[in-house]
Amino acid sequence: MISDDERGTDRQRGTDGRRVVLVHAHPDDESITTGGTIARYAAEGAHVTVVTCTLGEEGEIIPPALSELGAWAGDQLGGYRSAELAAAGRALGWTAHRYLGGMGRWRDSGMAGTPSAEHPRAFVGGDLDQQAEQLTAILDELRPQVVVTYDSHGGYGHPDHIRAHEITMAAAPRAASVQRVFHTVSSRRAVTDGLAALRAAGDVGFRVPADDELPTTPDEAVTTVVDIRAHRWRKFAALAAHETQVDVGPDCFALSNGIAQPVPGAEHFVLAHGPAEGAETDLFGGLR
């Protein structure tokens, strides 16, 4: 539960009138896909809230010393990742954080076809209407003008990302305050250019993939490009906070698969709902 004192603190921070809620599936998703955007708008004075739908209990673990936290062993990874998420939040400077339905209500479903999807609290197996109502309650409380989540493929097909998309698209357009909904995506051009730069740099500590190995969105479909160059260092700090899931290298990061992913100087979005005018470089551009 969120205390009255915490709600008061949330109201006191982020005072320029702009309010955004970003809906993510697991701890670390917020930093990987939207960390620079979170840091930029928080630094500018907007009220920025991240909603996390699960604790990421089924994640793979990079440091060998922490392997016993996994679902296959002690099953304590979710609690550990909640602390990582809090550290990432401090690095990015967001105003507030919520867990959908409360901390631990929904469990990481794992990848499609795995036994973890059958867990009684698995996010993907929960009632979609109930989950949308839980998100609606958060939006009614926080009154954001802008909401951000994934596209219908969840970025790369993870069932929990797809469910986060589904509940957001059910809840956000009907929330009275919401004027725009965006999907976070990876620009094909930015990823291609970033991979080329990593290859030119030589050994970055990870395998640099072929251009078509990472999921991307054609640039003609991208509607909004948010410049994060001044806040990119905060994104790297947040990525490093997720030590069980992310390895940070020179100008890139990798997940447990050891594949290098570049960190462009902008984050990219597709406008899914609301007026397009003014949204080319600013999630709030042109809004009242």
N, C-alpha and C positions, 0 to 999 in steps of 0.2 A: 504493500500500500504506500501511496505518496502522502506524506504528512502535510499539514497546513503550513508548517514552516518551510518545507521544501517548495511547495507551490508558491509561497510568497517570494522565495529567492528566485524562482523561475520568472516571476512577473517583474522583479526588479532588474533583471539582466536582459539585454537585448531591447533597447529602448527607442530605436528609431522607427518603430511601427511596422517594419517588415517581419513576417513570421513564416518560417518554412519548416515542414516536417518531412523527414526522409525515412522511408520504410525499408528496412533491410532484413534479410533472412537470418543471418548468423553474425556473431562477432567477427570482425575483420572485413566483412563486405563493405561496411561504411567507409573504411579507410582506403580500400583498394579502388573502389569505383567512384567515390564522391568526397574523398578526404580533403582535397584542395578546395572544393566548393564549400564544404562545411567550414573550413578554416577561414576562407575569404569572407563569407557573409557574417560569421561570428565576429571577426576582427572589425568589420565595418559597422557593427552595432545591431545587426538583425538578431531576432530571437530564433535560434536554431535548435530543433529537437530531433534526435535520432530515436526511432522506434526499432527495436530488435525483436524478431519474432521467436527465436529459440536461443538456447545457450551454446549451440554448436557441439553437442555432446559426441557426435559421430565423426568429428574431424580427425584426419591423420595428424601425427605428431612428429615434428622435425627433430627436436633435441632428444637424443637417445636417453638422456638422464630423466626425461619426463614421460617416457613411454608408458609407465605403469598407470598413468592417469586415464588411459584410453578406455573406451567402452568395452574392449576385449579383456580388460584387467580390472582396475579399481573403479572404473566408471566415474571418475571425479573430474573429467576434463571440462564439463560445463561450468563448474564453480571456478576453475582456474581461468577459463576464458572470460568469465565475467569480470575478473580482476584485470585481465589484459584490456578488455573493452573500456573499463574505467580509466586506465592509463592512457589509452588512445584518445578518449574524450578530453582529458586534461591537455594532451598535446595539441589537439585541434581547437580546443576552446569552446566547444558547443555549450549552449545554454542549459539544456535539459536532456534527459534520457528517459525512455519508458520501455519496459518489456510488454509485449502484447499479452494482455490477460494477466499480467503479473509475472514476476521472475519464476521461470521453470514451468509455467502453465503448459507451454508447447515445447515438444522435444524435437531436436534435429532428426529429420526423417532419413538421412543418408541418401545415397544415390538410388535412382530408380531400380527396382528389382531386388534390392537388398533386404534382408530380414528386418532391419531397423525400421523400415516403413510400416511394419505391422505392430509396432509398439503402441500401447493404448493412448499415449500422449503424443504420438507422432503428428507433427504439424500438418503434413499432407493428408492425414487421415481424419483430421478434425472437421467439425461442421463448418462449412464455409460461411454460412450466414452468421453463426455465432462469432466467428473470427472477424468478419466484417463489422459486426456490431461493436466488438471490442475496439476496433480501430476507429469507428465512428465516434465512440465516446471520447477517445483521445483527441480527435480533431475538433469535436464540440468544445472540449476543455481549452485547447490551445489556440483555436481560431486562426489557423494559418491561411495566408493567401495562396501559398504554393505548396504542392506536395510532390515528392520525388520517389519513384520506385523503379523496378525493372520493366523491360518489355515483355511481351507475351511468351517469349522463349526463356525468360529468366536470365538473359545474358548468355548463358552457356548450357541451359537445359536442366539445371538442378531442380528437382521437384519442389523444394522449399522456396526457391526463387520464383518459380511459376506461381505457387500459391500466394506469395507476397504480392505479386502482380495482380492476381485475381481479387484478393480482398481489398487492395487499394483502389482498383478500378470500380469495385462495387461501392466502396465507402466515400472516396474523395469527391466524385462529381456531385454527390447529393449533399455534401456538407455545405452549410450556408456560407461559410467564409471563403471557401476554396474557389479561386479564380483560374488557376492553372494546375495541370498535372503533367509532369515530365517523366520520361523514361531515360535512365542513365544507360549510355551505350559507349562502345569503343569505336572511335573513328578509324576507318581503314587506312586513310592517308597518314594519320598521326602514328599509328602502330607500325606501318611500313617504314616511315622515316625513322622512328625510334629504334627499330631493329637494325636498320642500316647503320645507324650511329653506334650501336653496340658492337656490331661486327667490325667496324672501323677502329673501335677502341681496343680490340684484342681480347685477351682473357678477362672476362668479367666474373668468373667464378661459377657460372651456370651455362647450360647449353642454350645457345641462341637459336631459336627455332626458325623454320622457313616462314615466309610472310603469311601463308595461308593456314598455319597451325593454330593461331590464336583467333578466337571468335571476334569478328568486327562487323561494323555496320557501314554500308556504302555512304560516302560523304554527302551525296545528293539527298539522302534521307535525314541527315542531321539538320536540326533547325536552330540549335543554340550551342554556342561555343563560349565557355566561361574561362577566362584567363586566370590561371592560378599561379603564375610564375613567382609572384611575391610571397606565396604561401606554400610553395612546393616543399620547403624544408620541414614544415609542420606535417605534411602528408608523410614524408619519410620517417619522421619521429613516431607518428601513429602506427605506421606499418611495422616499425621495429618493436613497438609495444606488444604486438601480437606474435610473441616469440614462438609459440607452439605451432603456428601456421605459416609464418612468413620469414624468409631469409632476405635480408636487405643487402644489396651489393652496390657497386659504383654505378649510380644513375639508373638502377633497375631493382627489381625484386624477383623472388621466385617462391612458389609454393612447394609442397612436398615433392612434386614431380621434378624439381630442379630445372625447370624451363624458365629462362629469363623473360621478364616482361618489362618493357620500357615504361617510364613515367613521363608522359608528355607535359608540356607547359600549359595545357588547357584540358578541361574535362568537357565531355560532349553529351548532348541530350537531344531527345526527340520530343517535341511538344505533342502530347496526346489529348489534351483537353484545354480549352480556353483560347483567348485571343492571341494571335501571333504577332501583332504589331508591337514592336519594341523588344521582342524576346530574343533577338539575334545573338546578343552577347550578355544578357542579364536575365536571370530567372524572373525578376520582378519588373523588368523594363516595360514601361508604358502602363503599368497597373495603377489604379487609384490608390 
